[in-house]
Amino acid sequence: MRGWAEHMQDALQYVEEHLTDELEIEEISARVYVSPFHFQRIFSALCGITVGEYIRMRRLTLAGEELNENA
């Protein structure tokens, strides 16, 4: 049986693969078979930040990398 860490890794992989797409918590949480409410609670407990903060920081990182490449 898989634990929460493995499920969160699956969720993070999904987010990374769709980072430039519009992401919905409902869609991400459905991938790991929990409600959006519990997914957000577990994600925050395991990662130390909210799902929204994670997505925002990753998108900013990508944007920074693109700017750096074009400079």
Secondary structure, 3 states (H helix, E strand, C coil): CCCHHHHHHHHHHHHHHCCCCCCCHHHHHHHCCCCHHHHHHHHHHHHCCCHHHHHHHHHHHHHHHHHHHHC
